[in-house]
């Protein structure tokens, strides 16, 4: 397969545990200042799903199996399996990627984990998966899977969003099935923000882990300005190269205010699928853009082009261009 050959994206599947918690029921609200509490309640997130004792690998497995069913594939059909890693593995020194491989029975799949870029880890996994399909003769199917679950007991990530639980997966293929064709995909990273959000975990017990923003002004202003410039450049690269105008723009889900900011900063209109998913799921890390793509897909006409923006305070940014094929 040549580097210019088509890579198809889809189907996408998400999976959510049955237990639902409304934001106003969060016990941690009582521990927040009045300003923080009002911020958490004003993000546009009404509820999240609670995975309880399920791990991120458990959540990823459910979504992966759903993709296989929808694709009419069996695990032995997979040439590649990429786990988009969470921020806090269940065990140190173990392999969650090969744990997922064993559970699925994808014995012959080339298996690895991709992480460390927060929400944009799924974008990195897309880059790796597409490159594998284009460079390995005979390869047809690579499955990306991921789970989302807070690393700490707190779901409110100040000053950004509220975290929910869920699983997501998407199939990349050269021969279908597929909902979209990958037209273009570009990423940038910047290490000066590498430790902006962090958890000091080596000494405290896990129940005492707290995620902290090292500098909220840097997040709210400096990173926002940098992100606007990065997205303007990335979006310009992919749109100018292909000479297309997207029928829909998607991004990750943090807060209703964030959608307004990006619409004004970049002169785009964020698809309502993002607001709907934000309200009912909260922020799902790498899963957000997949859930939004699946939610928006029925509104995208054949040959319609979708622009997917993704960012992380690590910091990393990606812009992806997809064309509807089914």
ChimeraX attribute file (.defattr): number of C-alpha atoms within 10 A of each C-alpha:
attribute: neighborCount
match mode: 1-to-1
recipient: residues
	/A:1	15
	/A:2	10
	/A:3	12
	/A:4	8
	/A:5	12
	/A:6	17
	/A:7	24
	/A:8	26
	/A:9	26
	/A:10	25
	/A:11	23
	/A:12	27
	/A:13	24
	/A:14	24
	/A:15	20
	/A:16	21
	/A:17	16
	/A:18	9
	/A:19	11
	/A:20	16
	/A:21	16
	/A:22	12
	/A:23	20
	/A:24	13
	/A:25	10
	/A:26	13
	/A:27	10
	/A:28	14
	/A:29	19
	/A:30	10
	/A:31	9
	/A:32	13
	/A:33	10
	/A:34	11
	/A:35	8
	/A:36	15
	/A:37	16
	/A:38	12
	/A:39	17
	/A:40	24
	/A:41	16
	/A:42	14
	/A:43	19
	/A:44	22
	/A:45	27
	/A:46	17
	/A:47	21
	/A:48	26
	/A:49	20
	/A:50	19
	/A:51	21
	/A:52	10
	/A:53	7
	/A:54	14
	/A:55	19
	/A:56	25
	/A:57	25
	/A:58	19
	/A:59	25
	/A:60	26
	/A:61	25
	/A:62	23
	/A:63	26
	/A:64	28
	/A:65	19
	/A:66	20
	/A:67	24
	/A:68	22
	/A:69	14
	/A:70	14
	/A:71	16
	/A:72	10
	/A:73	14
	/A:74	13
	/A:75	20
	/A:76	12
	/A:77	17
	/A:78	23
	/A:79	22
	/A:80	23
	/A:81	27
	/A:82	26
	/A:83	28
	/A:84	35
	/A:85	27
	/A:86	27
	/A:87	18
	/A:88	14
	/A:89	15
	/A:90	14
	/A:91	8
	/A:92	8
	/A:93	7
	/A:94	10
	/A:95	13
	/A:96	21
	/A:97	20
	/A:98	20
	/A:99	15
	/A:100	22
	/A:101	22
	/A:102	11
	/A:103	13
	/A:104	17
	/A:105	14
	/A:106	20
	/A:107	17
	/A:108	14
	/A:109	20
	/A:110	15
	/A:111	19
	/A:112	17
	/A:113	19
	/A:114	20
	/A:115	18
	/A:116	14
	/A:117	24
	/A:118	20
	/A:119	28
	/A:120	30
	/A:121	28
	/A:122	29
	/A:123	29
	/A:124	21
	/A:125	22
	/A:126	25
	/A:127	15
	/A:128	15
	/A:129	22
	/A:130	23
	/A:131	13
	/A:132	20
	/A:133	25
	/A:134	21
	/A:135	12
	/A:136	12
	/A:137	10
	/A:138	11
	/A:139	18
	/A:140	21
	/A:141	25
	/A:142	27
	/A:143	26
	/A:144	25
	/A:145	34
	/A:146	33
	/A:147	30
	/A:148	28
	/A:149	26
	/A:150	20
	/A:151	19
	/A:152	16
	/A:153	14
	/A:154	19
	/A:155	23
	/A:156	26
	/A:157	19
	/A:158	16
	/A:159	15
	/A:160	18
	/A:161	24
	/A:162	28
	/A:163	24
	/A:164	26
	/A:165	29
	/A:166	30
	/A:167	29
	/A:168	30
	/A:169	32
	/A:170	26
	/A:171	29
	/A:172	27
	/A:173	26
	/A:174	21
	/A:175	12
	/A:176	18
	/A:177	20
	/A:178	21
	/A:179	21
	/A:180	26
	/A:181	23
	/A:182	21
	/A:183	17
	/A:184	17
	/A:185	22
	/A:186	16
	/A:187	19
	/A:188	14
	/A:189	18
	/A:190	12
	/A:191	10
	/A:192	9
	/A:193	17
	/A:194	15
	/A:195	15
	/A:196	18
	/A:197	18
	/A:198	14
	/A:199	16
	/A:200	12
	/A:201	13
	/A:202	8
	/A:203	8
	/A:204	11
	/A:205	8
	/A:206	13
	/A:207	10
	/A:208	13
	/A:209	17
	/A:210	17
	/A:211	20
	/A:212	16
	/A:213	19
	/A:214	13
	/A:215	11
	/A:216	16
	/A:217	12
	/A:218	14
	/A:219	18
	/A:220	12
	/A:221	11
	/A:222	11
	/A:223	19
	/A:224	17
	/A:225	13
	/A:226	13
	/A:227	20
	/A:228	15
	/A:229	14
	/A:230	20
	/A:231	22
	/A:232	15
	/A:233	12
	/A:234	21
	/A:235	22
	/A:236	14
	/A:237	16
	/A:238	19
	/A:239	18
	/A:240	11
	/A:241	10
	/A:242	12
	/A:243	10
	/A:244	13
	/A:245	12
	/A:246	17
	/A:247	16
	/A:248	20
	/A:249	21
	/A:250	26
	/A:251	23
	/A:252	28
	/A:253	32
	/A:254	25
	/A:255	24
	/A:256	17
	/A:257	12
	/A:258	15
	/A:259	22
	/A:260	13
	/A:261	14
	/A:262	18
	/A:263	14
	/A:264	11
	/A:265	16
	/A:266	13
	/A:267	10
	/A:268	15
	/A:269	15
	/A:270	18
	/A:271	19
	/A:272	16
	/A:273	20
	/A:274	25
	/A:275	20
	/A:276	16
	/A:277	20
	/A:278	29
	/A:279	19
	/A:280	18
	/A:281	25
	/A:282	29
	/A:283	30
	/A:284	28
	/A:285	29
	/A:286	30
	/A:287	29
	/A:288	27
	/A:289	25
	/A:290	24
	/A:291	25
	/A:292	24
	/A:293	27
	/A:294	17
	/A:295	17
	/A:296	18
	/A:297	16
	/A:298	11
	/A:299	12
	/A:300	18
	/A:301	13
	/A:302	13
	/A:303	14
	/A:304	17
	/A:305	24
	/A:306	25
	/A:307	24
	/A:308	24
	/A:309	22
	/A:310	25
	/A:311	26
	/A:312	20
	/A:313	22
	/A:314	22
	/A:315	23
	/A:316	24
	/A:317	25
	/A:318	24
	/A:319	27
	/A:320	22
	/A:321	23
	/A:322	22
	/A:323	23
	/A:324	20
	/A:325	17
	/A:326	15
